[in-house]
Amino acid sequence: MLLLGAQENVKLLGTRTTESCGSAADTMEGARANVSDHLGWSIFTTLCCCLPLGVAAIVCSFKARNATSIGDSTGAQKASRTAKILNIVGLVVGLILIIIVIVVRVVASKNQKT
């Protein structure tokens, strides 16, 4: 049996294989590069905006990172999308709560002066 290089097409019993080691790795690298896990944003949301939604976003970010590392681009995209939505909601909720706290403190301080 003659072994050809990994990049060569081989005919064996009438079947033709065109898959090579390099092309599968290239496909996985492309999938890895395209899916963002939003981990930094999730940590920011946890520390500065809304703790519960931030923790959920961190979990989804790690799910996206793990799915990307095993080559599951569909699972990575779903987890990444969920992390992004949780981060947006957490950021908005956090900003609204901060505005409410500021307004309440300003009103309370005006009431104490009069």
C-alpha positions as CSV (number, residue, x, y, z in Angstrom):
1,M,0.0,0.0,0.0
2,L,1.5,3.3,-1.1
3,L,0.9,6.2,1.3
4,L,0.6,9.6,-0.3
5,G,0.8,12.9,1.6
6,A,-2.0,14.1,3.8
7,Q,-3.0,16.7,1.2
8,E,-3.3,14.1,-1.6
9,N,-6.6,12.7,-2.9
10,V,-6.6,8.9,-2.4
11,K,-8.7,6.4,-4.3
12,L,-9.5,3.3,-2.2
13,L,-12.0,0.8,-3.4
14,G,-13.8,3.3,-5.6
15,T,-14.2,5.9,-2.9
16,R,-12.5,9.2,-3.0
17,T,-11.5,11.2,0.1
18,T,-10.7,14.8,-0.3
19,E,-10.5,15.7,3.4
20,S,-7.1,16.7,4.6
21,C,-5.8,17.6,8.1
22,G,-5.0,21.1,7.2
23,S,-8.5,22.0,5.8
24,A,-10.3,20.7,8.9
25,A,-8.0,22.7,11.2
26,D,-8.5,25.8,9.0
27,T,-12.2,25.5,9.2
28,M,-12.1,25.2,13.0
29,E,-9.8,28.2,13.2
30,G,-12.2,30.2,11.1
31,A,-15.1,29.3,13.4
32,R,-13.0,30.2,16.4
33,A,-12.1,33.6,15.0
34,N,-15.7,34.5,14.2
35,V,-17.5,33.8,17.5
36,S,-17.0,36.3,20.3
37,D,-17.6,35.1,23.8
38,H,-18.1,38.6,25.4
39,L,-16.3,37.5,28.5
40,G,-14.8,41.0,29.3
41,W,-18.2,42.6,28.9
42,S,-19.7,40.0,31.1
43,I,-17.2,40.6,33.9
44,F,-17.8,44.4,33.6
45,T,-21.6,43.8,33.8
46,T,-21.1,41.6,36.9
47,L,-18.9,44.1,38.7
48,C,-20.4,47.4,37.7
49,C,-24.0,47.0,36.7
50,C,-26.1,44.0,37.6
51,L,-24.7,41.1,39.5
52,P,-27.2,38.3,38.7
53,L,-27.4,39.0,35.0
54,G,-23.6,39.4,34.9
55,V,-23.0,36.0,36.5
56,A,-25.5,34.4,34.0
57,A,-23.6,36.2,31.2
58,I,-20.3,34.9,32.4
59,V,-21.7,31.4,32.4
60,C,-22.9,31.8,28.8
61,S,-19.5,33.3,27.8
62,F,-17.7,30.3,29.1
63,K,-20.2,28.0,27.3
64,A,-19.4,29.9,24.1
65,R,-15.7,29.6,24.7
66,N,-15.9,25.9,25.4
67,A,-18.1,25.3,22.3
68,T,-15.7,27.2,20.2
69,S,-12.8,25.2,21.5
70,I,-14.4,21.9,20.5
71,G,-15.5,23.2,17.1
72,D,-19.2,23.5,17.8
73,S,-19.9,26.8,16.0
74,T,-23.7,26.6,16.3
75,G,-23.5,26.1,20.1
76,A,-20.9,28.8,20.3
77,Q,-23.1,31.3,18.4
78,K,-26.1,30.5,20.5
79,A,-24.2,30.9,23.8
80,S,-22.5,34.1,22.5
81,R,-25.9,35.6,21.5
82,T,-27.3,34.8,24.9
83,A,-24.3,36.3,26.7
84,K,-24.7,39.4,24.5
85,I,-28.4,39.8,25.3
86,L,-27.8,39.3,29.0
87,N,-25.0,41.9,29.0
88,I,-27.2,44.4,27.2
89,V,-30.1,43.8,29.6
90,G,-27.8,43.9,32.6
91,L,-26.2,47.1,31.5
92,V,-29.6,48.8,30.9
93,V,-30.9,47.6,34.3
94,G,-27.8,48.7,36.0
95,L,-27.9,52.2,34.5
96,I,-31.6,52.6,35.4
97,L,-30.9,51.5,39.0
98,I,-27.9,54.0,39.2
99,I,-30.1,56.8,37.8
100,I,-32.9,55.9,40.3
101,V,-30.4,55.9,43.2
102,I,-29.0,59.3,42.2
103,V,-32.5,60.9,41.8
104,V,-33.6,59.5,45.2
105,R,-30.4,60.9,46.9
106,V,-30.8,64.3,45.3
107,V,-34.5,64.5,46.3
108,A,-33.6,63.3,49.9
109,S,-30.9,65.8,50.3
110,K,-33.1,68.7,49.1
111,N,-35.8,67.6,51.6
112,Q,-33.3,67.7,54.4
113,K,-32.1,71.2,53.6
114,T,-35.6,72.7,53.7
